[in-house]
Amino acid sequence: MTLVFSLLTVQSLLGLVDSLWNHEIGQRLALRRAARVELALHATRAFAYTFVFLALAWREWHGAWAVLIAAVLLLDAAVTAADFVVEDRTRRLTAFERVLHTVLTLLFGVFLMALAPLLLDWLAQPTALVGADHGGFSVLFSVLAAGMAAWGLRDAFASLMHFRPAEWVREPIAGAEAPSGRSVLVSGATGTRSFSGSNGMFFTRNGLIATLPTWICPRV
């Protein structure tokens, strides 16, 4: 158990670095409408880890209950794979973030290999939730579970807010009755504003905006 818990702890701390440095400080994902799908995936993963932390902190999951632990971990793997696809479609990742994601993926695989024999041992026993106390790890995992739950709620709320109709849909700007004949240059375009009555040219520092599908960024 010490090896399994140590690997999970390191995985969680590296994940915290990824979330704080890359997602919050570097990308500020919670403020970006184009990141709403990625935020939803992050929230799902946070809730999955909340369950895993609480499940392993104070219980042994014998018999059929072991299947539930395995299912949640498989869900996490599927969410991570989807996250890789979405983030490559919607933003540019730094070299540090790509390397960190690779390390996290490899470490998750090592964690699964270490956990698999334990789950198989639990699966062979009569179905029951057996109380367990792992000392400092139990306390640490309880704290991490609370933090992951709070983070998941925050990402879920940010995602839901961005899934609302865009501001230009909720509060449209009245267009001109007839074309004005003017041309308008917009620098720093985000893909979330529109206007009518004039021709437009858009400059943006993020070349991905020009290739976003309409379900991610409806106005480019």
N, CA and C atoms as a LAMMPS dump frame, in Angstrom:
ITEM: TIMESTEP
0
ITEM: NUMBER OF ATOMS
660
ITEM: BOX BOUNDS ff ff ff
-5.0000000000000000e+02 5.0000000000000000e+02
-5.0000000000000000e+02 5.0000000000000000e+02
-5.0000000000000000e+02 5.0000000000000000e+02
ITEM: ATOMS id mol type element x y z
1 1 1 N 0.819 -1.207 0
2 1 2 C 0 0 0
3 1 3 C 0.856 1.261 0
4 2 1 N 2.009 1.19 0.649
5 2 2 C 2.863 2.374 0.71
6 2 3 C 3.292 2.818 -0.678
7 3 1 N 3.669 1.858 -1.535
8 3 2 C 4.071 2.198 -2.898
9 3 3 C 2.908 2.795 -3.677
10 4 1 N 1.736 2.19 -3.58
11 4 2 C 0.554 2.683 -4.294
12 4 3 C 0.218 4.098 -3.842
13 5 1 N 0.2 4.306 -2.54
14 5 2 C -0.156 5.622 -2.017
15 5 3 C 0.913 6.668 -2.344
16 6 1 N 2.168 6.268 -2.338
17 6 2 C 3.244 7.206 -2.673
18 6 3 C 3.143 7.642 -4.131
19 7 1 N 2.874 6.696 -5.027
20 7 2 C 2.718 7.033 -6.439
21 7 3 C 1.526 7.953 -6.66
22 8 1 N 0.43 7.672 -5.985
23 8 2 C -0.76 8.512 -6.125
24 8 3 C -0.503 9.913 -5.588
25 9 1 N 0.264 10.012 -4.518
26 9 2 C 0.585 11.324 -3.956
27 9 3 C 1.439 12.144 -4.916
28 10 1 N 2.478 11.52 -5.479
29 10 2 C 3.334 12.221 -6.444
30 10 3 C 2.519 12.633 -7.669
31 11 1 N 1.656 11.734 -8.143
32 11 2 C 0.789 12.046 -9.279
33 11 3 C -0.076 13.274 -8.981
34 12 1 N -0.601 13.339 -7.782
35 12 2 C -1.481 14.445 -7.405
36 12 3 C -0.713 15.758 -7.309
37 13 1 N 0.487 15.724 -6.757
38 13 2 C 1.278 16.942 -6.626
39 13 3 C 1.707 17.477 -7.989
40 14 1 N 2.083 16.586 -8.896
41 14 2 C 2.434 17.027 -10.247
42 14 3 C 1.194 17.561 -10.966
43 15 1 N 0.052 16.938 -10.729
44 15 2 C -1.188 17.449 -11.303
45 15 3 C -1.52 18.834 -10.778
46 16 1 N -1.206 19.08 -9.518
47 16 2 C -1.428 20.408 -8.944
48 16 3 C -0.54 21.444 -9.625
49 17 1 N 0.713 21.08 -9.881
50 17 2 C 1.615 21.984 -10.6
51 17 3 C 1.058 22.292 -11.986
52 18 1 N 0.572 21.259 -12.672
53 18 2 C 0.002 21.446 -14.007
54 18 3 C -1.194 22.393 -13.969
55 19 1 N -2.076 22.187 -13.001
56 19 2 C -3.283 23.015 -12.907
57 19 3 C -2.961 24.459 -12.566
58 20 1 N -2.087 24.65 -11.592
59 20 2 C -1.782 26.011 -11.162
60 20 3 C -0.942 26.77 -12.189
61 21 1 N 0.161 26.146 -12.611
62 21 2 C 1.099 26.871 -13.46
63 21 3 C 0.609 26.967 -14.904
64 22 1 N 0.162 25.85 -15.454
65 22 2 C -0.227 25.85 -16.867
66 22 3 C -1.651 26.347 -17.09
67 23 1 N -2.602 25.799 -16.333
68 23 2 C -4.002 26.122 -16.594
69 23 3 C -4.424 27.465 -16.016
70 24 1 N -3.93 27.798 -14.84
71 24 2 C -4.371 29.03 -14.189
72 24 3 C -3.473 30.221 -14.526
73 25 1 N -2.189 30.108 -14.206
74 25 2 C -1.279 31.237 -14.404
75 25 3 C -0.952 31.444 -15.88
76 26 1 N -0.646 30.352 -16.579
77 26 2 C -0.231 30.486 -17.962
78 26 3 C -1.371 30.723 -18.936
79 27 1 N -2.419 29.897 -18.864
80 27 2 C -3.488 29.941 -19.861
81 27 3 C -4.766 30.627 -19.381
82 28 1 N -4.962 30.679 -18.075
83 28 2 C -6.188 31.27 -17.5
84 28 3 C -7.426 30.662 -18.169
85 29 1 N -7.491 29.343 -18.123
86 29 2 C -8.532 28.624 -18.846
87 29 3 C -9.935 28.991 -18.385
88 30 1 N -10.097 29.247 -17.099
89 30 2 C -11.443 29.513 -16.584
90 30 3 C -12.066 30.764 -17.186
91 31 1 N -11.253 31.625 -17.773
92 31 2 C -11.761 32.87 -18.355
93 31 3 C -11.953 32.77 -19.86
94 32 1 N -11.65 31.615 -20.433
95 32 2 C -11.668 31.478 -21.885
96 32 3 C -12.857 30.653 -22.342
97 33 1 N -13.696 31.259 -23.166
98 33 2 C -14.875 30.555 -23.666
99 33 3 C -14.486 29.344 -24.512
100 34 1 N -13.407 29.454 -25.263
101 34 2 C -12.982 28.348 -26.116
102 34 3 C -12.522 27.136 -25.318
103 35 1 N -12.294 27.307 -24.008
104 35 2 C -11.814 26.207 -23.16
105 35 3 C -12.939 25.517 -22.403
106 36 1 N -14.196 25.79 -22.763
107 36 2 C -15.295 25.283 -21.947
108 36 3 C -15.377 23.755 -21.955
109 37 1 N -15.076 23.116 -23.091
110 37 2 C -15.099 21.654 -23.134
111 37 3 C -13.956 21.093 -22.299
112 38 1 N -12.781 21.708 -22.412
113 38 2 C -11.638 21.26 -21.613
114 38 3 C -11.914 21.419 -20.127
115 39 1 N -12.556 22.515 -19.741
116 39 2 C -12.9 22.727 -18.334
117 39 3 C -13.876 21.654 -17.843
118 40 1 N -14.823 21.267 -18.684
119 40 2 C -15.764 20.212 -18.303
120 40 3 C -15.034 18.886 -18.082
121 41 1 N -14.057 18.599 -18.928
122 41 2 C -13.267 17.382 -18.754
123 41 3 C -12.437 17.451 -17.479
124 42 1 N -11.862 18.609 -17.206
125 42 2 C -11.085 18.768 -15.98
126 42 3 C -11.96 18.569 -14.743
127 43 1 N -13.186 19.091 -14.791
128 43 2 C -14.101 18.919 -13.659
129 43 3 C -14.44 17.448 -13.456
130 44 1 N -14.687 16.735 -14.549
131 44 2 C -14.988 15.302 -14.452
132 44 3 C -13.828 14.546 -13.825
133 45 1 N -12.619 14.87 -14.245
134 45 2 C -11.445 14.196 -13.694
135 45 3 C -11.261 14.54 -12.218
136 46 1 N -11.523 15.774 -11.85
137 46 2 C -11.39 16.172 -10.453
138 46 3 C -12.367 15.397 -9.572
139 47 1 N -13.603 15.216 -10.033
140 47 2 C -14.582 14.454 -9.257
141 47 3 C -14.189 12.98 -9.173
142 48 1 N -13.599 12.462 -10.247
143 48 2 C -13.139 11.068 -10.218
144 48 3 C -12.048 10.886 -9.168
145 49 1 N -11.104 11.823 -9.12
146 49 2 C -10.034 11.717 -8.134
147 49 3 C -10.552 11.962 -6.714
148 50 1 N -11.58 12.784 -6.583
149 50 2 C -12.194 12.967 -5.267
150 50 3 C -12.685 11.632 -4.719
151 51 1 N -13.349 10.882 -5.58
152 51 2 C -13.84 9.556 -5.165
153 51 3 C -12.675 8.622 -4.84
154 52 1 N -11.654 8.589 -5.702
155 52 2 C -10.523 7.672 -5.488
156 52 3 C -9.824 7.977 -4.17
157 53 1 N -9.6 9.254 -3.89
158 53 2 C -8.933 9.625 -2.643
159 53 3 C -9.727 9.155 -1.429
160 54 1 N -11.021 9.45 -1.423
161 54 2 C -11.843 9.056 -0.285
162 54 3 C -11.981 7.541 -0.195
163 55 1 N -12.061 6.881 -1.355
164 55 2 C -12.227 5.428 -1.359
165 55 3 C -11.018 4.715 -0.768
166 56 1 N -9.831 5.181 -1.111
167 56 2 C -8.621 4.511 -0.642
168 56 3 C -8.185 4.981 0.747
169 57 1 N -8.662 6.139 1.166
170 57 2 C -8.192 6.696 2.438
171 57 3 C -8.675 5.883 3.639
172 58 1 N -9.933 5.465 3.618
173 58 2 C -10.523 4.896 4.833
174 58 3 C -11.181 3.541 4.617
175 59 1 N -11.102 2.969 3.432
176 59 2 C -11.79 1.706 3.17
177 59 3 C -10.928 0.783 2.311
178 60 1 N -11.202 -0.526 2.445
179 60 2 C -10.731 -1.525 1.5
180 60 3 C -11.954 -2.036 0.76
181 61 1 N -11.892 -2.046 -0.563
182 61 2 C -13.062 -2.313 -1.394
183 61 3 C -13.003 -3.753 -1.897
184 62 1 N -13.558 -4.659 -1.102
185 62 2 C -13.463 -6.087 -1.394
186 62 3 C -14.575 -6.543 -2.341
187 63 1 N -14.288 -7.639 -3.036
188 63 2 C -15.287 -8.251 -3.906
189 63 3 C -15.679 -7.349 -5.062
190 64 1 N -16.979 -7.278 -5.329
191 64 2 C -17.484 -6.499 -6.463
192 64 3 C -17.171 -5.015 -6.338
193 65 1 N -16.967 -4.541 -5.11
194 65 2 C -16.636 -3.125 -4.929
195 65 3 C -15.321 -2.758 -5.614
196 66 1 N -14.413 -3.704 -5.77
197 66 2 C -13.138 -3.429 -6.433
198 66 3 C -13.354 -3.031 -7.893
199 67 1 N -14.432 -3.555 -8.497
200 67 2 C -14.734 -3.214 -9.888
201 67 3 C -15.055 -1.728 -10.012
202 68 1 N -15.708 -1.16 -8.992
203 68 2 C -16.041 0.257 -9.026
204 68 3 C -14.776 1.114 -9.053
205 69 1 N -13.785 0.747 -8.244
206 69 2 C -12.515 1.482 -8.253
207 69 3 C -11.889 1.416 -9.64
208 70 1 N -11.846 0.225 -10.223
209 70 2 C -11.266 0.065 -11.555
210 70 3 C -12.032 0.87 -12.6
211 71 1 N -13.356 0.896 -12.495
212 71 2 C -14.173 1.626 -13.464
213 71 3 C -13.89 3.12 -13.409
214 72 1 N -13.761 3.666 -12.202
215 72 2 C -13.481 5.102 -12.067
216 72 3 C -12.104 5.435 -12.645
217 73 1 N -11.134 4.567 -12.432
218 73 2 C -9.8 4.801 -12.983
219 73 3 C -9.803 4.707 -14.507
220 74 1 N -10.578 3.787 -15.065
221 74 2 C -10.718 3.712 -16.519
222 74 3 C -11.407 4.959 -17.064
223 75 1 N -12.391 5.467 -16.325
224 75 2 C -13.039 6.721 -16.717
225 75 3 C -12.017 7.849 -16.753
226 76 1 N -11.148 7.899 -15.759
227 76 2 C -10.112 8.929 -15.728
228 76 3 C -9.202 8.825 -16.944
229 77 1 N -8.837 7.604 -17.325
230 77 2 C -7.99 7.412 -18.502
231 77 3 C -8.696 7.9 -19.766
232 78 1 N -9.995 7.622 -19.887
233 78 2 C -10.752 8.066 -21.058
234 78 3 C -10.864 9.589 -21.097
235 79 1 N -11.104 10.198 -19.94
236 79 2 C -11.195 11.66 -19.87
237 79 3 C -9.861 12.296 -20.247
238 80 1 N -8.77 11.714 -19.781
239 80 2 C -7.45 12.251 -20.103
240 80 3 C -7.179 12.178 -21.6
241 81 1 N -7.543 11.062 -22.231
242 81 2 C -7.356 10.931 -23.673
243 81 3 C -8.171 11.985 -24.425
244 82 1 N -9.422 12.178 -24.009
245 82 2 C -10.26 13.198 -24.646
246 82 3 C -9.686 14.592 -24.42
247 83 1 N -9.139 14.815 -23.241
248 83 2 C -8.542 16.111 -22.908
249 83 3 C -7.373 16.422 -23.841
250 84 1 N -6.551 15.411 -24.141
251 84 2 C -5.431 15.609 -25.06
252 84 3 C -5.923 16.103 -26.421
253 85 1 N -7.01 15.506 -26.908
254 85 2 C -7.542 15.879 -28.217
255 85 3 C -8.097 17.301 -28.193
256 86 1 N -8.889 17.614 -27.174
257 86 2 C -9.551 18.92 -27.102
258 86 3 C -8.542 20.044 -26.957
259 87 1 N -7.56 19.883 -26.068
260 87 2 C -6.616 20.97 -25.854
261 87 3 C -5.751 21.219 -27.091
262 88 1 N -5.456 20.183 -27.86
263 88 2 C -4.704 20.398 -29.097
264 88 3 C -5.531 21.131 -30.139
265 89 1 N -6.842 21.014 -30.064
266 89 2 C -7.719 21.705 -31.004
267 89 3 C -7.938 23.174 -30.64
268 90 1 N -7.844 23.495 -29.382
269 90 2 C -8.3 24.821 -28.937
270 90 3 C -7.207 25.758 -28.454
271 91 1 N -6 25.274 -28.196
272 91 2 C -4.953 26.167 -27.702
273 91 3 C -3.582 25.58 -27.976
274 92 1 N -2.567 26.438 -27.832
275 92 2 C -1.191 26.011 -28.011
276 92 3 C -0.595 25.663 -26.657
277 93 1 N -0.03 24.492 -26.552
278 93 2 C 0.586 24.053 -25.302
279 93 3 C 2.067 24.41 -25.304
280 94 1 N 2.561 24.833 -24.161
281 94 2 C 3.981 25.102 -24.026
282 94 3 C 4.752 23.784 -23.95
283 95 1 N 6.057 23.869 -24.183
284 95 2 C 6.89 22.668 -24.091
285 95 3 C 6.83 22.072 -22.688
286 96 1 N 6.823 22.945 -21.678
287 96 2 C 6.766 22.46 -20.296
288 96 3 C 5.479 21.685 -20.038
289 97 1 N 4.362 22.194 -20.54
290 97 2 C 3.088 21.512 -20.308
291 97 3 C 3.053 20.166 -21.021
292 98 1 N 3.578 20.1 -22.23
293 98 2 C 3.585 18.824 -22.947
294 98 3 C 4.455 17.793 -22.228
295 99 1 N 5.625 18.224 -21.758
296 99 2 C 6.503 17.303 -21.039
297 99 3 C 5.841 16.84 -19.746
298 100 1 N 5.212 17.78 -19.026
299 100 2 C 4.557 17.423 -17.77
300 100 3 C 3.406 16.458 -18.007
301 101 1 N 2.641 16.658 -19.08
302 101 2 C 1.554 15.74 -19.399
303 101 3 C 2.089 14.342 -19.707
304 102 1 N 3.229 14.289 -20.375
305 102 2 C 3.84 12.989 -20.669
306 102 3 C 4.257 12.28 -19.377
307 103 1 N 4.881 13.031 -18.479
308 103 2 C 5.302 12.459 -17.198
309 103 3 C 4.088 11.978 -16.408
310 104 1 N 3.032 12.776 -16.384
311 104 2 C 1.825 12.392 -15.649
312 104 3 C 1.201 11.119 -16.234
313 105 1 N 1.196 11.011 -17.559
314 105 2 C 0.63 9.825 -18.199
315 105 3 C 1.436 8.578 -17.85
316 106 1 N 2.758 8.688 -17.929
317 106 2 C 3.61 7.549 -17.587
318 106 3 C 3.455 7.162 -16.116
319 107 1 N 3.388 8.163 -15.261
320 107 2 C 3.25 7.895 -13.835
321 107 3 C 1.905 7.251 -13.526
322 108 1 N 0.863 7.666 -14.241
323 108 2 C -0.448 7.056 -14.048
324 108 3 C -0.407 5.577 -14.425
325 109 1 N 0.329 5.255 -15.495
326 109 2 C 0.475 3.855 -15.879
327 109 3 C 1.194 3.038 -14.819
328 110 1 N 2.245 3.616 -14.229
329 110 2 C 2.971 2.925 -13.156
330 110 3 C 2.062 2.736 -11.945
331 111 1 N 1.271 3.748 -11.637
332 111 2 C 0.324 3.651 -10.522
333 111 3 C -0.682 2.525 -10.75
334 112 1 N -1.203 2.398 -11.969
335 112 2 C -2.151 1.327 -12.27
336 112 3 C -1.495 -0.041 -12.138
337 113 1 N -0.248 -0.149 -12.576
338 113 2 C 0.458 -1.43 -12.459
339 113 3 C 0.667 -1.814 -10.994
340 114 1 N 0.938 -0.814 -10.152
341 114 2 C 1.134 -1.096 -8.733
342 114 3 C -0.189 -1.419 -8.042
343 115 1 N -1.274 -0.783 -8.508
344 115 2 C -2.577 -0.976 -7.869
345 115 3 C -3.253 -2.272 -8.312
346 116 1 N -2.968 -2.737 -9.519
347 116 2 C -3.662 -3.898 -10.078
348 116 3 C -3.608 -5.138 -9.177
349 117 1 N -2.434 -5.523 -8.644
350 117 2 C -2.427 -6.709 -7.76
351 117 3 C -3.3 -6.536 -6.522
352 118 1 N -3.342 -5.32 -5.984
353 118 2 C -4.181 -5.067 -4.816
354 118 3 C -5.654 -5.208 -5.168
355 119 1 N -6.062 -4.655 -6.315
356 119 2 C -7.46 -4.769 -6.728
357 119 3 C -7.844 -6.229 -6.983
358 120 1 N -6.943 -6.992 -7.573
359 120 2 C -7.228 -8.408 -7.814
360 120 3 C -7.38 -9.176 -6.5
361 121 1 N -6.557 -8.823 -5.515
362 121 2 C -6.673 -9.451 -4.203
363 121 3 C -8.002 -9.097 -3.549
364 122 1 N -8.414 -7.835 -3.64
365 122 2 C -9.696 -7.425 -3.093
366 122 3 C -10.845 -8.114 -3.835
367 123 1 N -10.718 -8.242 -5.162
368 123 2 C -11.777 -8.845 -5.962
369 123 3 C -12.034 -10.296 -5.56
370 124 1 N -10.993 -10.989 -5.125
371 124 2 C -11.12 -12.4 -4.76
372 124 3 C -11.775 -12.606 -3.396
373 125 1 N -11.984 -11.54 -2.647
374 125 2 C -12.556 -11.659 -1.307
375 125 3 C -14.063 -11.395 -1.34
376 126 1 N -14.785 -11.811 -0.294
377 126 2 C -16.226 -11.552 -0.232
378 126 3 C -16.511 -10.05 -0.334
379 127 1 N -17.589 -9.726 -1.017
380 127 2 C -17.943 -8.319 -1.239
381 127 3 C -18.254 -7.623 0.073
382 128 1 N -17.487 -6.589 0.362
383 128 2 C -17.688 -5.829 1.606
384 128 3 C -16.807 -4.59 1.56
385 129 1 N -17.248 -3.549 2.266
386 129 2 C -16.429 -2.365 2.489
387 129 3 C -15.823 -2.489 3.878
388 130 1 N -14.526 -2.639 3.925
389 130 2 C -13.828 -2.886 5.187
390 130 3 C -13.098 -1.616 5.609
391 131 1 N -13.334 -1.191 6.827
392 131 2 C -12.675 -0.005 7.339
393 131 3 C -11.164 -0.17 7.397
394 132 1 N -10.435 0.914 7.14
395 132 2 C -8.964 0.881 7.159
396 132 3 C -8.45 2.247 7.584
397 133 1 N -7.32 2.24 8.257
398 133 2 C -6.675 3.484 8.673
399 133 3 C -5.214 3.403 8.256
400 134 1 N -4.835 4.277 7.331
401 134 2 C -3.468 4.267 6.807
402 134 3 C -2.637 5.425 7.356
403 135 1 N -3.034 5.901 8.509
404 135 2 C -2.26 6.928 9.185
405 135 3 C -2.234 8.236 8.426
406 136 1 N -1.022 8.739 8.179
407 136 2 C -0.87 10.026 7.506
408 136 3 C -1.446 10.044 6.105
409 137 1 N -1.374 8.922 5.4
410 137 2 C -1.941 8.877 4.054
411 137 3 C -3.452 9.073 4.081
412 138 1 N -4.116 8.507 5.071
413 138 2 C -5.566 8.673 5.158
414 138 3 C -5.931 10.146 5.344
415 139 1 N -5.197 10.823 6.201
416 139 2 C -5.455 12.249 6.427
417 139 3 C -5.134 13.053 5.176
418 140 1 N -3.983 12.766 4.56
419 140 2 C -3.576 13.484 3.352
420 140 3 C -4.593 13.306 2.235
421 141 1 N -5.05 12.085 2.038
422 141 2 C -6.007 11.835 0.957
423 141 3 C -7.349 12.505 1.234
424 142 1 N -7.717 12.618 2.492
425 142 2 C -8.958 13.328 2.819
426 142 3 C -8.846 14.802 2.47
427 143 1 N -7.688 15.386 2.768
428 143 2 C -7.459 16.795 2.42
429 143 3 C -7.442 16.972 0.903
430 144 1 N -6.755 16.071 0.194
431 144 2 C -6.705 16.154 -1.263
432 144 3 C -8.09 15.972 -1.875
433 145 1 N -8.9 15.111 -1.283
434 145 2 C -10.259 14.914 -1.797
435 145 3 C -11.077 16.199 -1.685
436 146 1 N -10.946 16.879 -0.553
437 146 2 C -11.673 18.144 -0.378
438 146 3 C -11.209 19.172 -1.399
439 147 1 N -9.9 19.245 -1.611
440 147 2 C -9.374 20.192 -2.588
441 147 3 C -9.817 19.861 -4.004
442 148 1 N -9.804 18.58 -4.364
443 148 2 C -10.226 18.188 -5.704
444 148 3 C -11.709 18.455 -5.919
445 149 1 N -12.522 18.24 -4.895
446 149 2 C -13.953 18.507 -5.022
447 149 3 C -14.208 19.99 -5.26
448 150 1 N -13.508 20.842 -4.499
449 150 2 C -13.667 22.287 -4.671
450 150 3 C -13.207 22.724 -6.055
451 151 1 N -12.076 22.18 -6.494
452 151 2 C -11.552 22.535 -7.815
453 151 3 C -12.491 22.058 -8.919
454 152 1 N -13.041 20.86 -8.745
455 152 2 C -13.966 20.341 -9.736
456 152 3 C -15.228 21.194 -9.849
457 153 1 N -15.761 21.63 -8.719
458 153 2 C -16.941 22.497 -8.741
459 153 3 C -16.629 23.821 -9.427
460 154 1 N -15.452 24.352 -9.166
461 154 2 C -15.059 25.619 -9.791
462 154 3 C -14.942 25.482 -11.3
463 155 1 N -14.289 24.408 -11.778
464 155 2 C -14.154 24.2 -13.214
465 155 3 C -15.509 23.912 -13.853
466 156 1 N -16.353 23.163 -13.159
467 156 2 C -17.68 22.862 -13.694
468 156 3 C -18.504 24.135 -13.84
469 157 1 N -18.438 25.01 -12.838
470 157 2 C -19.19 26.27 -12.904
471 157 3 C -18.67 27.139 -14.038
472 158 1 N -17.337 27.238 -14.17
473 158 2 C -16.759 28.048 -15.247
474 158 3 C -17.167 27.495 -16.609
475 159 1 N -17.162 26.167 -16.743
476 159 2 C -17.556 25.554 -18.006
477 159 3 C -19.022 25.844 -18.325
478 160 1 N -19.898 25.694 -17.345
479 160 2 C -21.316 25.948 -17.573
480 160 3 C -21.569 27.402 -17.947
481 161 1 N -20.842 28.322 -17.33
482 161 2 C -21.008 29.738 -17.665
483 161 3 C -20.626 29.998 -19.12
484 162 1 N -19.585 29.332 -19.595
485 162 2 C -19.153 29.535 -20.976
486 162 3 C -20.036 28.785 -21.97
487 163 1 N -20.782 27.791 -21.512
488 163 2 C -21.699 27.083 -22.395
489 163 3 C -22.985 27.88 -22.625
490 164 1 N -23.198 28.92 -21.836
491 164 2 C -24.333 29.803 -22.1
492 164 3 C -24.145 30.47 -23.458
493 165 1 N -25.231 30.947 -24.072
494 165 2 C -25.057 31.712 -25.309
495 165 3 C -24.084 32.869 -25.093
496 166 1 N -23.298 33.172 -26.083
497 166 2 C -22.305 34.239 -25.972
498 166 3 C -22.985 35.58 -25.713
499 167 1 N -22.215 36.519 -25.215
500 167 2 C -22.764 37.843 -24.871
501 167 3 C -23.387 38.513 -26.08
502 168 1 N -22.769 38.327 -27.268
503 168 2 C -23.319 38.985 -28.458
504 168 3 C -24.646 38.364 -28.879
505 169 1 N -24.948 37.147 -28.381
506 169 2 C -26.246 36.532 -28.642
507 169 3 C -27.261 36.999 -27.606
508 170 1 N -26.838 37.031 -26.331
509 170 2 C -27.755 37.459 -25.258
510 170 3 C -28.094 38.935 -25.369
511 171 1 N -27.117 39.75 -25.745
512 171 2 C -27.324 41.201 -25.847
513 171 3 C -26.798 41.666 -27.2
514 172 1 N -27.514 41.366 -28.268
515 172 2 C -27.01 41.691 -29.61
516 172 3 C -26.911 43.194 -29.834
517 173 1 N -25.915 43.557 -30.618
518 173 2 C -25.749 44.954 -31.021
519 173 3 C -26.534 45.166 -32.307
520 174 1 N -27.377 46.166 -32.331
521 174 2 C -28.197 46.429 -33.506
522 174 3 C -27.31 46.781 -34.69
523 175 1 N -27.533 46.12 -35.797
524 175 2 C -26.747 46.394 -36.994
525 175 3 C -27.328 47.538 -37.799
526 176 1 N -26.537 48.023 -38.701
527 176 2 C -26.994 49.115 -39.564
528 176 3 C -28.055 48.608 -40.527
529 177 1 N -28.993 49.473 -40.893
530 177 2 C -30.037 49.078 -41.824
531 177 3 C -29.47 48.811 -43.213
532 178 1 N -28.403 49.51 -43.533
533 178 2 C -27.762 49.321 -44.833
534 178 3 C -26.263 49.362 -44.632
535 179 1 N -25.49 48.661 -45.477
536 179 2 C -24.03 48.693 -45.332
537 179 3 C -23.496 50.11 -45.362
538 180 1 N -22.542 50.383 -44.49
539 180 2 C -21.982 51.724 -44.405
540 180 3 C -20.898 51.972 -45.435
541 181 1 N -20.371 50.883 -46.001
542 181 2 C -19.288 51.059 -46.954
543 181 3 C -17.933 51.184 -46.299
544 182 1 N -17.904 51.187 -44.959
545 182 2 C -16.649 51.296 -44.24
546 182 3 C -16.013 49.923 -44.053
547 183 1 N -14.715 49.924 -43.819
548 183 2 C -13.985 48.717 -43.449
549 183 3 C -13.453 48.894 -42.033
550 184 1 N -13.556 47.851 -41.232
551 184 2 C -13.157 47.92 -39.833
552 184 3 C -12.04 46.911 -39.592
553 185 1 N -10.962 47.376 -38.953
554 185 2 C -9.847 46.501 -38.577
555 185 3 C -9.942 46.205 -37.087
556 186 1 N -9.964 44.92 -36.739
557 186 2 C -10.023 44.5 -35.346
558 186 3 C -8.734 43.761 -35.022
559 187 1 N -7.96 44.276 -34.063
560 187 2 C -6.746 43.588 -33.629
561 187 3 C -7.013 42.894 -32.3
562 188 1 N -6.328 41.789 -32.076
563 188 2 C -6.567 41.027 -30.843
564 188 3 C -7.89 40.31 -30.868
565 189 1 N -8.331 39.85 -32.029
566 189 2 C -9.638 39.201 -32.146
567 189 3 C -9.678 37.917 -31.324
568 190 1 N -10.82 37.683 -30.698
569 190 2 C -11.004 36.494 -29.855
570 190 3 C -11.975 35.503 -30.457
571 191 1 N -12.732 35.909 -31.453
572 191 2 C -13.732 35.008 -32.018
573 191 3 C -15.036 35.015 -31.263
574 192 1 N -15.218 35.951 -30.318
575 192 2 C -16.444 35.97 -29.514
576 192 3 C -17.226 37.269 -29.692
577 193 1 N -16.893 38.066 -30.668
578 193 2 C -17.619 39.307 -30.929
579 193 3 C -17.959 39.367 -32.414
580 194 1 N -19.021 40.069 -32.754
581 194 2 C -19.371 40.244 -34.158
582 194 3 C -19.98 41.619 -34.347
583 195 1 N -20.047 42.079 -35.585
584 195 2 C -20.699 43.343 -35.894
585 195 3 C -21.25 43.24 -37.296
586 196 1 N -22.106 44.144 -37.64
587 196 2 C -22.676 44.127 -38.982
588 196 3 C -22.703 45.546 -39.523
589 197 1 N -22.896 45.646 -40.823
590 197 2 C -22.978 46.96 -41.45
591 197 3 C -21.667 47.421 -42.039
592 198 1 N -20.576 46.71 -41.821
593 198 2 C -19.277 47.101 -42.337
594 198 3 C -18.497 45.847 -42.7
595 199 1 N -17.52 46.022 -43.568
596 199 2 C -16.594 44.944 -43.849
597 199 3 C -15.578 44.867 -42.719
598 200 1 N -15.084 43.679 -42.452
599 200 2 C -14.171 43.524 -41.321
600 200 3 C -12.931 42.736 -41.684
601 201 1 N -11.809 43.108 -41.051
602 201 2 C -10.571 42.358 -41.124
603 201 3 C -10.106 42.107 -39.704
604 202 1 N -9.731 40.862 -39.396
605 202 2 C -9.419 40.484 -38.033
606 202 3 C -7.967 40.048 -37.924
607 203 1 N -7.278 40.613 -36.913
608 203 2 C -5.933 40.181 -36.56
609 203 3 C -5.982 39.494 -35.211
610 204 1 N -5.296 38.377 -35.072
611 204 2 C -5.253 37.677 -33.79
612 204 3 C -3.886 37.067 -33.594
613 205 1 N -3.418 37.044 -32.349
614 205 2 C -2.144 36.412 -32.033
615 205 3 C -2.266 34.9 -31.958
616 206 1 N -3.471 34.398 -31.835
617 206 2 C -3.711 32.961 -31.725
618 206 3 C -4.237 32.435 -33.053
619 207 1 N -3.355 31.834 -33.849
620 207 2 C -3.757 31.35 -35.152
621 207 3 C -4.797 30.253 -35.102
622 208 1 N -4.92 29.577 -33.952
623 208 2 C -5.905 28.505 -33.836
624 208 3 C -7.334 29.022 -33.933
625 209 1 N -7.548 30.301 -33.582
626 209 2 C -8.901 30.851 -33.611
627 209 3 C -9.487 30.755 -35.011
628 210 1 N -8.631 30.95 -36.024
629 210 2 C -9.114 30.926 -37.403
630 210 3 C -9.541 29.542 -37.848
631 211 1 N -9.149 28.505 -37.133
632 211 2 C -9.476 27.135 -37.528
633 211 3 C -10.44 26.452 -36.576
634 212 1 N -10.94 27.164 -35.574
635 212 2 C -11.832 26.528 -34.608
636 212 3 C -13.157 26.145 -35.245
637 213 1 N -13.673 24.945 -34.928
638 213 2 C -15.016 24.593 -35.408
639 213 3 C -16.064 25.462 -34.727
640 214 1 N -17.204 25.624 -35.373
641 214 2 C -18.217 26.55 -34.866
642 214 3 C -18.766 26.139 -33.518
643 215 1 N -18.718 24.826 -33.159
644 215 2 C -19.259 24.408 -31.86
645 215 3 C -18.344 24.841 -30.722
646 216 1 N -17.11 25.217 -31.042
647 216 2 C -16.202 25.72 -30.004
648 216 3 C -16.208 27.247 -29.99
649 217 1 N -16.095 27.846 -31.137
650 217 2 C -16.014 29.305 -31.219
651 217 3 C -16.907 29.752 -32.365
652 218 1 N -18.145 30.182 -32.086
653 218 2 C -19.138 30.375 -33.133
654 218 3 C -18.888 31.54 -34.052
655 219 1 N -18.098 32.543 -33.661
656 219 2 C -17.847 33.691 -34.512
657 219 3 C -16.344 33.901 -34.655
658 220 1 N -15.845 33.87 -35.872
659 220 2 C -14.427 34.087 -36.109
660 220 3 C -14.274 35.219 -37.111
